[in-house]
Amino acid sequence: MPSRILLVRTDRIGDTLLTLPAVTALRQTFPDAFIAFLCQPYTEPMVRRINGLDQVLTYENEGKHQGFQGLELLSKELRSYQFDFSVVFFPRASLIWALWRSGIPRRIGTGFRWYSFLLTDRVMEHRSECLKHEADYNLNLLSPLLGTKIPEPQFDFQTDPELSEEWETLQNQNGVSSDYIIIHPGSGNSAPNLNLEQYQMLAETILQETGWQILLTGSPAEAEINQHLVDKISGNRIIDFSGKLNLVQLMECIRNARLLITSSTGPLHLADAQNTPVLGFFCPLPPHTPVRWGPYQQNEWVVSPDLKSPDRCRMKDCPYGGCLQQLSSSQIVEALEQRLKELN
């Protein structure tokens, strides 16, 4: 029976979020185990909010863990915890090498990389085939620990009254009512996205058909995108929160929203994990397909164009000039109106 388990996911917010159900599954099976999570510093605040963790560690690949000497330092740090199991959800040769150097006896990960020989337990699944959801792929990596009884993903976040009060203060300071919809136009160029004209159409439809406010969220780098929408849309019911929220404040903002509208982004998964209604826009083709990357609990609220090509998505050389631009105005508005109808 494992006594000290390390979970490793060191990429983006949405990817890391979809790994967190592994904590819940392991805690339910091994209530007395010491469970730690290694993540990027910028996802650490989110990871700390999940119930069942004993320790959160950070992988500072652009800081103290950079280069060969940095990986040696990481190995030394991990060795001090005396883990007996590690599970790598985002395979990278450098990380798996560090786990091997740290002396962790059981190292679990995918079996199809050239460096997989450094693992002791290899799970043979090609995620690139996109046959199931990323959260399910993550949980299936626990099969060497859990056997064939792999549970459904559960997101068990801690409640934080102080954070709720902090969000209420931000609401009051910025004139945000209790009825608001979030539009998150940026995607970090990680997946196909609607264009600004399509987001503008969504915003204008919301303002015409509801009395709710619209909050625009995004990173400081996405402020220009959001300012374009503010400039194009008349009225005072649209508020730009670009760069104004840290990660846990964004989580609380999303948790209290009536609806979140975006493409394939981390905020979409933050909403779904906290039971906030979503409306998502996705390329239907692998690797961006909603089969793998859609909102796990709300995949029926994904809108995708009907593409004739059977190929995989070629986002940087899209034959359609941007697949989501193949959605007609009527398709987008109809999907939004149906979603609003469900919320009323």
Buried (B, 14 or more C-beta within 10 A) or exposed (E): EBEBBBBBBBBBBBBBBBBBBBBBBBBEBBEEBBBBBBBBEEBBBBBBBBBBBEEBBBBBBEEEBEEEEBBBBBBEBBBEBEBBBBBBBBBBEBBBBBBBBBEBEBBBBBBBBEBBEBBBBBBEBEBEEBBBBBBBBBBBBBBBBBEEEBBEBBBBBEEBEEBEEBBBEBBEEEEBEEEBBBBBBBBBEBBBBBEBEBBBBBBBBBBEBBEBBBBBBBBEEBBEBBEBBBEBBEEEBBBBBBBBBEBBBBBBBBBBBBBBBBBBBBBBBBBBBBEBBBBBBBBBBBBBBBBBBBBBBBBEBBBBBEBEEEEBBEBEEBEBEBBBBBBEEEBBBEBBEEBBEEEE
